[in-house]
Amino acid sequence: LAGELAGRLRELGLTVLNEVEINQVLVRAEDDERTRRVLRAVQQSGEAWMSGTTWQDRSAIRISISSWATSRDDIDRTVHAFASALDDPTTATT
């Protein structure tokens, strides 16, 4: 499921920073501020929880798929939360 999530987030325009091998996905938007704003919007949506991190001196979003109960529906809802966050003008940076 992590690989599927990474591919779908890449389709939304996010950069996937890691080789997805097990359950970790590391993504970022085009700049640090937008990355932090998108993370905050997804967290506030309540659809999924993930954390912020720093990767090679840049802000990133760390997603861990760690429950055996995680389903494709969960992935769909998470992707939708990211799509909404990316479309939200309050997450844009100039």
C-alpha positions in Angstrom: 0.0 0.0 0.0 2.9 2.4 0.6 4.0 2.1 -3.0 0.5 2.8 -4.2 0.2 5.8 -2.0 3.6 7.1 -3.1 2.6 6.8 -6.8 -0.7 8.5 -6.3 0.9 11.4 -4.3 3.5 11.7 -7.1 0.6 12.1 -9.6 -0.7 15.0 -7.5 2.6 16.8 -8.0 4.4 15.9 -4.8 8.0 14.8 -4.9 8.6 11.3 -3.4 12.0 11.5 -1.7 12.6 7.9 -0.8 12.7 4.5 -2.3 9.5 3.0 -1.0 10.3 -0.5 0.1 8.2 -1.4 3.1 5.9 1.1 4.8 7.5 4.5 4.8 6.7 7.3 2.3 8.6 10.6 2.4 7.1 13.5 0.3 7.4 17.2 -0.1 5.8 20.0 -2.1 7.8 22.5 -4.1 9.2 24.4 -1.1 9.5 24.1 2.7 6.6 26.5 3.5 4.2 24.8 1.2 5.2 21.4 2.5 4.5 22.5 6.1 1.1 24.0 5.1 0.0 20.9 3.2 1.0 18.8 6.2 -1.0 21.0 8.5 -4.1 20.9 6.2 -4.0 17.1 5.9 -3.6 16.7 9.7 -6.5 19.1 10.3 -8.7 17.1 7.8 -8.6 14.2 10.3 -8.4 11.7 7.5 -4.8 10.6 8.3 -2.0 11.4 10.7 1.5 11.9 9.6 4.5 13.9 10.8 6.8 16.5 9.5 10.5 15.9 9.3 13.6 17.3 7.8 15.3 15.4 5.0 18.6 16.7 3.6 17.9 20.2 5.1 14.5 20.4 3.5 11.0 20.1 5.1 9.2 16.8 4.3 6.2 14.8 5.3 6.7 11.3 6.7 3.9 8.8 6.2 4.0 5.4 7.9 1.6 2.7 7.0 2.0 0.6 10.1 -1.4 -1.0 10.8 -2.4 -4.3 9.3 -5.9 -2.8 9.2 -5.0 -0.1 6.7 -7.0 -0.5 3.5 -7.2 0.9 0.0 -10.1 3.0 1.3 -7.7 4.5 3.8 -5.3 5.3 1.0 -8.1 6.8 -1.1 -9.1 9.1 1.8 -5.5 10.1 2.4 -5.0 10.9 -1.3 -8.2 12.9 -1.3 -7.0 14.9 1.8 -3.7 15.7 0.0 -5.6 16.7 -3.2 -7.8 19.0 -1.2 -4.8 20.5 0.7 -2.9 21.1 -2.6 -6.0 22.8 -4.1 -6.6 25.0 -1.1 -5.3 28.5 -1.8 -4.3 29.0 1.8 -1.5 26.4 1.3 0.0 28.2 -1.7 3.2 30.1 -1.3 4.4 33.0 -3.5 
